[in-house]
Amino acid sequence: AVPPATAAPADATAEAAAADSAAPAAQRTLYRITEDGSEARFKIDETLLGEPVTVVGTTSRVAGDLIVDFASPAQSQVGVIAINARTLKTDQEFRDQAIRGQILQSSRDEFEFITFEPTGYTGLPDGPAQVGDTLSFQVTGNLTIRDVTREATFDTSVTVETAERLSGTTSTVIRYSDFDITI
């Protein structure tokens, strides 16, 4: 089975006028991903009692920072993105308990968070970005689930809604076996 891991949709709001005091406010802006308006989700197709079922788990407990360089988006930076795996919810409490206790083991303090640490970007434009633009690109980095870290590449789309607000989606497909996950 191949479960897609998705952090979508995510909203980021400007935390400061400029992340770098040497850069004009309109060029480099710090945005913060917050729980309000953000969601991380996974989707798994499985067979349950002989019937195909699609299981979706979600949480709004997503956090991270990004610095957008509007003059040169390719120079933008994304910090570590963290998802609180303890708060993932599906349509069944029994399944949620299995995810926390056995599958992701997120009830253990050391496995509470799934993290993604970006290491590179592909497809970001060198030229300027402005309000109304939608940027489609890929982010590659280290995805950590429990105590296993693997490289993952996320397909990403971000829209500059206003100078203070970004919205976007990002997704990838991972395999259970790559992260030593058994169900």
C-alpha positions in Angstrom: 0.0 0.0 0.0 1.2 3.5 -0.8 -0.2 6.2 1.6 0.1 9.8 0.3 1.3 12.2 3.0 -0.2 15.6 2.4 0.1 18.9 4.3 -2.7 20.8 2.7 -4.1 23.3 2.6 -1.7 25.4 4.6 -2.1 29.1 5.3 0.8 31.2 6.3 0.5 34.7 7.6 3.2 37.4 7.8 4.8 37.6 11.2 7.0 40.5 10.5 7.3 43.1 7.8 10.8 41.9 6.9 12.8 38.9 8.0 16.1 40.6 7.1 16.3 44.3 8.1 18.7 44.9 5.2 16.0 43.9 2.7 13.0 46.0 1.8 9.8 44.9 3.5 8.3 44.0 0.1 11.2 41.7 -0.8 11.8 39.3 2.2 8.9 38.5 4.5 8.7 35.9 7.3 5.5 33.8 7.3 4.4 31.4 10.0 2.3 28.3 9.4 -0.3 28.2 12.1 -3.1 25.8 13.2 -5.7 28.3 12.2 -6.5 27.4 8.6 -3.9 24.7 8.1 -4.2 20.9 7.9 -1.9 17.9 7.5 -3.6 14.8 6.1 -2.8 11.3 5.1 -4.8 9.0 2.9 -4.6 5.2 2.8 -6.5 2.8 0.5 -7.1 -0.5 2.3 -9.3 -3.5 2.3 -11.5 -3.8 5.4 -13.7 -6.9 5.7 -13.3 -7.6 2.0 -14.4 -4.1 1.0 -12.1 -1.3 -0.4 -11.9 1.6 2.0 -10.1 4.9 1.8 -9.0 6.1 5.2 -8.2 9.8 5.7 -6.5 11.2 8.8 -6.2 14.9 9.6 -4.8 17.3 12.1 -4.6 21.1 12.2 -1.5 20.9 14.5 1.0 22.0 11.9 3.8 24.5 12.5 6.7 26.0 10.6 8.2 29.2 9.2 9.2 30.3 5.8 10.9 33.4 4.5 9.7 34.5 1.1 12.0 36.5 -1.1 9.5 38.3 -3.5 12.3 39.8 -5.6 13.8 36.3 -6.2 11.6 33.4 -5.0 14.4 30.9 -5.7 16.2 32.5 -2.7 13.2 31.8 -0.3 13.8 29.6 2.7 11.6 27.1 4.5 12.3 25.9 8.0 11.4 22.6 9.6 7.7 21.8 9.3 6.3 19.8 12.3 3.0 17.9 12.5 1.8 16.7 15.8 1.1 13.0 15.0 -0.8 12.5 18.4 -3.6 14.7 17.1 -4.2 12.8 13.8 -7.9 11.8 13.6 -9.8 9.4 11.3 -13.4 8.4 11.2 -12.8 5.8 14.0 -11.5 6.3 17.5 -10.3 2.6 17.5 -8.2 3.3 14.5 -6.9 6.6 16.0 -5.8 4.6 19.1 -4.0 2.1 16.9 -2.2 4.9 15.1 -1.0 6.5 18.3 -0.2 3.3 20.2 1.1 0.8 17.6 1.4 2.2 14.1 3.1 5.6 14.5 3.7 5.2 18.3 3.0 8.9 18.7 1.8 8.4 22.2 5.6 8.1 23.0 7.2 11.5 23.6 10.0 10.8 21.2 7.6 10.1 18.3 5.1 12.8 18.9 6.1 14.8 15.8 6.5 14.0 12.2 9.0 16.5 10.7 10.1 17.6 7.3 13.4 19.5 7.0 13.8 21.0 3.5 17.1 20.6 1.8 16.4 21.9 -1.7 13.9 23.4 -4.1 13.3 22.9 -7.8 11.2 25.1 -10.1 11.0 28.3 -8.1 11.4 31.3 -10.5 14.4 33.7 -10.3 12.3 36.6 -11.2 9.9 38.6 -9.0 6.7 37.3 -7.5 3.7 39.5 -6.5 0.2 39.3 -5.0 -2.0 37.0 -7.1 0.9 34.8 -8.4 0.7 31.0 -7.9 4.1 29.3 -7.8 4.4 25.6 -8.5 7.6 23.9 -7.5 9.1 20.9 -5.7 10.6 20.8 -2.2 13.0 18.0 -1.3 14.1 17.3 2.2 14.3 14.8 5.1 11.0 13.4 6.3 11.1 11.8 9.7 8.4 9.5 10.9 9.1 7.9 14.3 12.8 7.2 14.3 13.2 6.8 10.5 14.4 9.6 8.2 14.1 9.3 4.5 14.4 11.8 1.6 11.1 12.9 0.2 10.1 15.3 -2.5 6.8 17.2 -2.2 5.0 18.8 -5.1 4.0 22.2 -4.0 1.7 25.1 -5.1 1.7 28.4 -3.2 -0.5 31.4 -4.0 0.4 34.9 -2.8 -3.1 36.0 -1.7 -2.0 39.3 -0.1 1.3 40.7 1.2 0.3 39.2 4.6 -1.1 35.8 3.5 0.0 32.8 1.5 -2.0 29.7 0.9 -1.0 26.4 -0.7 -0.8 22.7 -0.9 2.0 20.2 -0.9 1.9 16.4 -1.3 4.0 13.3 -1.7 3.6 9.6 -1.8 5.5 7.4 0.7 5.6 3.7 1.3 5.0 2.1 4.7 8.1 -0.1 4.3 10.4 3.0 3.8 9.6 4.1 7.3 9.4 0.7 9.0 5.6 1.1 9.5 3.5 -2.0 9.8 -0.2 -2.2 10.2 
